[in-house]
Amino acid sequence: MYATVAAADRMLRRPLPFEGGGGRHKVGLRPVDPADWLELTGADVPGQLAEKRRVFGAHRGAVLAALPGSQDACLELLELVRAAAAHLPPVAIPAGCHPLEEAGRLVPEDFCVHLPDPQTGAMTLVAGCVAFPNRWTLGDKLGQPVTAVHAPVPDYAPQLGRPVERLLDRLPAHRVMERSNWAVVGDDELFAPLQSKDRRPDWKGVDTKRWLRIERQTLRRLARSGAVVFTIRTLLSPLQILRNDPEAAELLAQAIRELPEPVARYKLGPPGARSALLAWLTS
């Protein structure tokens, strides 16, 4: 896994995703130059692309899915990814693979494609290539509107449901919006699926192996199809990385202290996990 560990300057680049505490979910979107839509640099890129090849070989049915009617949007997305990745070393693409799989093999990002539901008009997840899920499974989410996709996240619907829906409805073509998310996880696995039915109440949370997992996420509307693409660029490093950045360690500790109990249980595990993390961060 060493090749997939992100460097400290990228993991702890400001603004940190846990700045501002953890009291409420925040959309936290900011515009970025379309030229910076995908993040294709970093020492972890070769390792992530190699891990994607392994995941496609071993778990293709779990990480790639598309509903009828999504093909044009996926092809449009692939055109943009090919252009963005043109300067990278060539990647072998299996003959006849789905456009989303090709896009996923070219770059470290994962992709979720959304189109309006013909009956309700709600933006709905119609296709995805997610090799690095963090405790969720693409098959659980396909065909659902965005708020339902996030149903397992405590307080998502009342705090973020309508703002995110409005954003997806109004996002102009080619404008790129960026945000970051964070978690502390108990291992270094990039491919970390979990079906909703397996979210056990007795989950123990993180233990002595603590890893900081950061997701750089973007939203972009495709000009021809009108689809909205959600990208996820996963960064992973041992939590030990914070020992050389006391300010970041204190900001993370503050966020963990302020997490509402249901969110803390979702992100970290039972109360003992929160206490153990705070003890480590402040020691």
C-alpha positions in Angstrom: 0.0 0.0 0.0 3.0 2.4 0.3 2.6 3.6 -3.3 -0.9 4.7 -2.6 -0.1 6.9 0.5 -0.5 10.6 -0.3 2.2 13.0 0.6 1.9 15.3 3.6 1.7 18.5 1.5 -1.3 17.2 -0.3 -3.1 15.5 2.7 -2.8 18.6 4.8 -3.2 21.3 2.2 -5.3 24.2 3.4 -8.2 24.6 3.7 -8.5 21.4 5.6 -11.8 19.5 5.3 -12.2 19.5 9.0 -11.6 23.2 9.5 -14.6 25.0 11.1 -15.5 22.2 13.5 -17.9 19.3 13.1 -21.1 20.6 14.5 -23.1 20.6 11.3 -22.8 19.2 7.8 -21.6 21.8 5.3 -21.8 21.8 1.6 -18.6 23.9 1.5 -18.4 24.1 -2.2 -16.0 26.5 -4.0 -15.4 27.1 -7.7 -12.2 25.8 -9.3 -10.7 26.3 -12.8 -12.0 23.6 -15.1 -8.4 22.9 -15.9 -8.1 21.7 -12.3 -11.2 19.5 -12.4 -9.2 16.3 -11.9 -6.2 16.0 -9.6 -3.8 13.9 -11.6 -0.5 14.6 -9.8 0.9 13.2 -6.6 3.2 10.3 -5.6 0.1 8.1 -4.9 -1.2 8.2 -8.5 0.7 5.2 -9.9 -0.2 3.1 -6.9 -3.9 4.1 -7.1 -4.1 3.2 -10.8 -2.5 -0.2 -10.1 -5.0 -0.8 -7.3 -7.8 0.2 -9.7 -6.6 -2.5 -12.2 -6.7 -5.0 -9.4 -10.2 -4.0 -8.2 -11.6 -4.1 -11.8 -10.2 -7.6 -12.2 -11.5 -8.9 -8.8 -14.6 -6.8 -8.2 -15.8 -5.3 -11.5 -19.5 -6.1 -10.8 -19.4 -4.2 -7.5 -17.6 -1.1 -8.7 -19.1 -0.4 -12.2 -22.8 0.0 -13.0 -25.0 1.9 -15.5 -28.7 2.1 -16.1 -30.2 2.2 -19.6 -30.2 5.8 -21.0 -26.9 6.7 -19.4 -24.6 5.8 -22.3 -24.4 9.2 -24.0 -23.5 10.9 -20.7 -20.8 8.3 -20.0 -19.3 8.8 -23.5 -19.3 12.5 -23.0 -17.6 12.1 -19.7 -15.0 9.8 -21.2 -14.1 12.5 -23.8 -13.3 15.0 -21.1 -11.3 12.5 -19.1 -9.3 11.4 -22.1 -8.4 15.1 -22.8 -7.5 15.7 -19.2 -5.3 12.6 -19.0 -3.6 13.0 -22.4 -0.3 14.0 -20.8 -0.1 11.0 -18.5 1.7 7.7 -19.3 -0.4 5.5 -21.6 -2.7 3.0 -19.8 -3.7 -0.3 -21.3 -7.5 -0.4 -21.8 -9.3 -3.8 -22.3 -11.1 -4.1 -25.5 -14.8 -3.4 -25.3 -14.9 -2.1 -21.8 -17.6 0.4 -20.7 -16.8 4.1 -21.2 -16.9 4.6 -17.4 -14.5 1.8 -16.8 -12.1 3.3 -19.3 -12.4 6.7 -17.6 -11.8 5.0 -14.2 -8.7 3.3 -15.5 -7.2 6.5 -16.9 -7.2 8.6 -13.7 -7.3 8.1 -9.9 -10.8 9.7 -9.6 -14.0 7.7 -9.2 -17.1 8.9 -11.0 -20.9 9.1 -10.3 -23.2 10.3 -13.2 -26.6 11.8 -12.5 -29.5 12.6 -14.8 -33.0 13.9 -14.1 -35.6 11.2 -13.4 -38.2 11.3 -16.2 -41.1 11.3 -13.8 -39.9 13.4 -10.9 -37.2 15.5 -12.4 -35.0 14.8 -9.4 -31.3 14.2 -10.1 -30.7 10.5 -9.9 -27.6 8.3 -9.8 -27.7 6.5 -13.2 -24.1 5.3 -13.6 -21.0 5.0 -11.6 -17.4 3.7 -11.5 -16.4 3.7 -7.9 -13.3 1.6 -7.2 -12.6 3.2 -3.8 -15.8 3.4 -1.9 -15.6 4.3 1.8 -18.1 2.0 3.6 -20.8 2.1 0.9 -21.7 0.1 -2.2 -22.6 1.4 -5.6 -25.3 -1.2 -6.1 -27.1 0.1 -3.0 -27.3 3.6 -4.5 -27.9 3.1 -8.3 -31.3 4.5 -9.4 -31.8 6.6 -6.3 -32.1 10.4 -6.1 -29.3 12.2 -4.4 -30.9 12.7 -1.0 -31.8 8.9 -0.9 -28.2 8.1 -1.9 -27.0 9.8 1.3 -29.8 8.3 3.6 -27.3 6.5 5.8 -25.6 9.8 6.7 -27.2 11.1 9.9 -28.8 14.6 9.5 -28.0 14.8 5.8 -31.5 15.3 4.6 -32.5 18.1 7.0 -29.2 19.9 6.7 -28.0 19.4 3.1 -30.9 17.7 1.2 -32.5 20.8 -0.3 -29.4 22.9 -0.8 -27.7 20.1 -2.7 -30.8 19.4 -4.8 -31.0 23.1 -5.7 -27.3 23.2 -6.6 -27.6 20.2 -8.9 -30.6 21.8 -10.7 -28.9 25.1 -11.2 -25.2 24.2 -11.8 -24.1 25.8 -15.1 -22.5 23.7 -17.8 -18.7 23.4 -17.5 -18.6 25.2 -14.1 -16.6 23.0 -11.6 -17.3 23.1 -7.9 -15.0 21.5 -5.3 -15.3 20.4 -1.7 -13.5 17.9 0.6 -14.7 15.3 3.1 -12.8 13.5 5.8 -12.9 10.3 7.9 -10.6 8.4 10.2 -10.6 4.8 9.3 -9.2 1.6 10.7 -7.1 0.3 7.8 -5.3 1.3 4.6 -7.7 -0.2 2.1 -8.8 2.0 -0.7 -11.5 -0.5 -1.8 -13.6 -0.5 1.4 -17.2 -1.4 0.5 -20.0 -1.9 2.9 -23.6 -2.7 2.2 -26.2 -0.7 4.2 -27.5 -3.9 5.7 -24.0 -4.6 7.2 -23.8 -1.3 9.2 -23.9 -3.1 12.6 -24.7 -1.3 15.8 -21.8 -3.1 17.5 -19.2 -1.8 15.0 -16.1 -1.1 17.1 -14.8 1.8 15.1 -11.1 2.6 14.6 -8.5 1.0 16.8 -4.7 1.3 17.0 -4.4 1.4 13.2 -5.7 4.8 12.4 -5.6 6.3 8.9 -6.8 9.7 7.7 -8.9 9.4 4.6 -9.7 12.6 2.7 -11.9 12.8 -0.4 -11.6 15.7 -2.8 -15.0 15.9 -4.5 -16.1 17.9 -7.5 -19.4 18.5 -9.3 -19.6 19.4 -13.0 -22.4 19.5 -15.5 -21.8 18.0 -19.0 -22.7 20.4 -21.8 -24.4 18.0 -24.3 -26.2 15.5 -22.0 -26.9 17.8 -19.1 -25.7 15.1 -16.7 -24.0 16.2 -13.5 -20.8 14.3 -12.7 -19.6 13.8 -9.1 -15.9 12.9 -8.8 -14.1 11.5 -5.8 -10.3 11.7 -5.5 -9.3 9.6 -2.4 -6.2 10.5 -0.4 -5.0 8.2 2.3 -2.2 8.4 4.9 -1.5 7.2 8.4 -2.8 9.5 11.1 0.8 9.8 12.3 1.1 12.4 9.5 -0.4 14.9 12.0 2.5 14.7 14.4 4.4 17.2 12.2 1.4 19.6 11.9 0.1 20.5 15.4 -2.4 23.0 14.0 -4.0 20.3 11.8 -4.1 17.9 14.7 -5.9 20.4 16.9 -8.4 21.2 14.1 -9.2 17.6 13.7 -9.6 17.1 17.4 -11.9 20.1 17.5 -14.1 18.6 14.7 -14.2 15.2 16.5 -15.2 16.9 19.8 -18.1 18.7 18.1 -19.5 15.9 16.0 -23.1 15.1 17.1 -23.3 11.7 18.6 -25.1 10.0 15.6 -22.6 11.5 13.2 -19.7 10.5 15.4 -21.0 6.9 15.6 -21.4 6.9 11.8 -17.9 8.3 11.1 -15.9 6.9 14.0 -17.8 4.1 15.8 -19.1 3.9 19.4 -18.1 6.5 22.1 -14.9 4.7 22.9 -13.6 5.4 19.4 -14.1 9.2 19.8 -12.4 9.2 23.2 -9.4 7.1 21.9 -8.9 9.4 18.9 -9.0 12.5 21.1 -6.5 11.1 23.5 -4.1 10.3 20.7 -4.5 13.7 19.0 -3.9 15.6 22.2 -1.1 13.5 23.6 
